[in-house]
Amino acid sequence: MTSPHHTYRRLLREINRQFTSVNGNRAWATQMRQQWVAASQDSASSNMHAATNILAFLTSNRKHGELISEFYPRMPEGDRIEKTARRVGLEAPKTYNPESPS
């Protein structure tokens, strides 16, 4: 298990990558610092477990976005959904188009 300091630094880095550097809004980082200080006074292992889960979610979410943009760079959303469904062995239903109702 990683140290609380290491987890905190990784959380701040991930928040800065996804939120602060994109739009310059420091609210997420400020909120994380406030939550971390409040949780450190409790020093419960459940807080550390929750922080690790949040870090895993943020990291996975960023990596998912990177993979989507790499494999489907300029594809319309409908085509992307159909290809993703086919990749996992499913068939996406036909979508309704009011211009050609056949």
N, C-alpha and C positions, 0 to 999 in steps of 0.2 A: 504494500500500500504506500502511496506517495505521501509526502509530508503536506500538512495544511498550507504552508507557505508556497510550495511548488504548485499545488492545485489552484490557489488563489491567483498566482501569476499567470498560469495558463488560462484561467477564466478571463482575466482582464485582457490578455492578448487576443483571445478569441472574440470577445465583445468588441474590442477595437477594430479587428479585421472586418467583422460583419456589420457593425452599426456605426461606430464613431468615425471611421475613415471614409465611409460611404457618404454620409450626410452631415458630418461635423457635429452631430448631436451627442453631447457628453452625458445625457440623462441615464443611459443604460449603465455606463461605467460608474457614475455617481451612485446609482441605486445599488449596484453590486457591492461597492465599498461599504455603504451603510448597512446592508444585509450582513456582510462579512463581519463587521465590527460587532453588530448585535448578536450574531451567532457565536462569535469567539468568546463572548462572555459566558455562554452556556457550556461551551467546549464539549458538546455531546457528539458521539460518533455518528448519530443519525444525521447531524448537520453535514458532516464530512461526506457521508454516503450520498446525501442529496446534492451536494456540490459536485461530486464526481459524476453523478447522473446528468446534471445540467451540462457539465463540460462535455460529456460523451454526446449528448444531444446536439449541442452547438457545433461540435467538430463534425459529426456525421451529416448534419444539415448543410454545412458549408461544402463538404466533399461531394455530397449528392448534387448540389448546384453546379459544382465544377464539372462533374461527370456528364450531367445533362447538357451543359453548354458545349462540352467537348464532342459528344457523340451526336447531338442534334443541334448543330449550330444555328441554322436559320430555317428551321422546319416549322410549318404551321402547327398549332397545338393539336389539331385533330389527327394529323399524320403521325405526330410524335406519340400520341396515345395509342393509335392503332399498332405502331411498330413495337411499342413497349408491351402491349397485350400479346402480340404474336411471339415476342421473345420469351415470354413465360408460358406459352402454350394455350393462350386464350384467344378468342375472336371478339373484337369489339363490335357492338351492335351498330347498324347503319344509323346515321344521324338524319334527322328530318331536315329537308331543304325546301322551304316554301316556294322557291322559284321553279323547281322541277319536282312536283309531288308524285312522281311515279316510283 
